[in-house]
Amino acid sequence: MIQFVALIAAFSCLTLMLRRKMEFGMSIFISALLLGALTVSGGLPALPGRVFVLLTRKTALQTMAAVLFVGILSGVCRHYGILDRIVHNLKRVVRNPRANLMLVPAIIGLMPVAGGAVMSVPFVDTIASEYDLSAERKSAINLVFRHAGMLLMPFSTMVMVSLSILAPMGIAYIDIASRTVVFVLLNLTFGYIFLLRDVPSRAPAQPEEGETGNGVFELFLNLSPILSVVLVAFVFGAPIYISVMVGILIAFLISDKKDFVKVMIKAANPKMLFTIAGINLMQGFIQDLDVVISQLTGFLGDGAGAVAAYALASVLLAFMTGSSLTSVSIVLPLLITLPQSHNMLAANTFLMFVVGYFGYYFSPLHLCQVLTLDYLKCGAAQLYREYRLYAICLLTTALMAYGIFALLA
């Protein structure tokens, strides 16, 4: 009984602190400590030792290293104007306004920065202003394509945290990416169909002779720090923190190198490390709740009923907190306790990703949405009306994809 009370108390504490605008990292860290203090074997004196064990696990250390290096890569790319050059090169090379409206927020979205849509919305606004698009259409374009690769990119915080939870079960990045790539393609397809229909497929001006060729080389040169992360992680199977270190090295090589070490130090984000530490504690303490896990399994069963319940919890947690990290850090430790094959666990993880994404994306607390609406002076109600066909089609086909993955498992 105490484990159930402790779990409810920890979740209530987390929700209360988030609603009071406390930072997510501090909120989940305190909630995890509360859960541990009430449930750890050996009582309160044993809590520091258990915390030390959980935070020094290989997966926890690798995830914290990856998050630290991702923050550094993001800061370096911004400081040395690499992102700005990517957008400039892209507009020189790609003369299709529809493609630019997709690619600009998608490329900027590769850098996982909280509220990062505010970085891409000025570009979207500038490009779209030539075609008399409404504020809600611009907002939807910016948000959809800025988040399109969120479930696929190996340096997405959501993906990195999930891999740290799933690694003991033998789930690797390729198991996640081979499924989430389907969701990304569906996302791009329906975004294009429903949001870019009023945009011409051809820009009025043509590039000067020789401009496109030079632009292609410069585009790939400036993209190389980001592309190298994907290449090293996906093709060579390297840990994410190693992949991002390669990206930082390439960013150094193509930058002017002035004060590079100082820029790296300034770009490091200790608050994000605190967040990852809290998530790892929450994950570990949840996995210690043997009574809760056994009774939940007995009540929900170990089949479709349990998976459906966890999916519902995932979407609600993400919606209430405006954070996808909340859902994966709480639901995935419970999901992996179910008896299931390797492929079925990968398929069920895909489902949790999808429903958690929808909960987070459409949450009124979603920071990217708040900042985009503020920049474009658009109301949330108008934006949600703009989304309706896109969202229905994306969710329906994503659930169909899950059904196929589950059947093949």
Sequence and secondary structure as in RCSB ss.txt:
>XXXX:A:sequence
MIQFVALIAAFSCLTLMLRRKMEFGMSIFISALLLGALTVSGGLPALPGRVFVLLTRKTALQTMAAVLFVGILSG
VCRHYGILDRIVHNLKRVVRNPRANLMLVPAIIGLMPVAGGAVMSVPFVDTIASEYDLSAERKSAINLVFRHAGM
LLMPFSTMVMVSLSILAPMGIAYIDIASRTVVFVLLNLTFGYIFLLRDVPSRAPAQPEEGETGNGVFELFLNLSP
ILSVVLVAFVFGAPIYISVMVGILIAFLISDKKDFVKVMIKAANPKMLFTIAGINLMQGFIQDLDVVISQLTGFL
GDGAGAVAAYALASVLLAFMTGSSLTSVSIVLPLLITLPQSHNMLAANTFLMFVVGYFGYYFSPLHLCQVLTLDY
LKCGAAQLYREYRLYAICLLTTALMAYGIFALLA
>XXXX:A:secstr
 HHHHHHHHHHHHHHHHHHTT  HHHHHHHHHHHHHHHH TT GGGHHHHHHHHHTSHHHHHHHHHHHHHHHHHH
HHHHTTHHHHHHHHHHHH   HHHHHHHHHHHHTTS  TTTHHHHHHHHHHHHGGGT  HHHHHHHHHHHHSTTT
TT TT HHHHHHHHHHGGGT  HHHHHHHHHHHHHHHHHHHHHHHSTTS SS SS   TTHHHHHHHHHHHHHHH
HHHHHHHHHTS   HHHHHHHHHHHHHHHS  TTHHHHHHHH  HHHHHHHHHHHHHHHHHHT HHHHHHHHHHH
 SSHHHHHHHHHHHHHHHHHHT HHHHHHHHHHHHTTS   HHHHHHHHHHHHHHHHHHHHT TT HHHHHHHHH
HT  HHHHHHHHHHHHHHHHHHHHHHHHHHHHH 
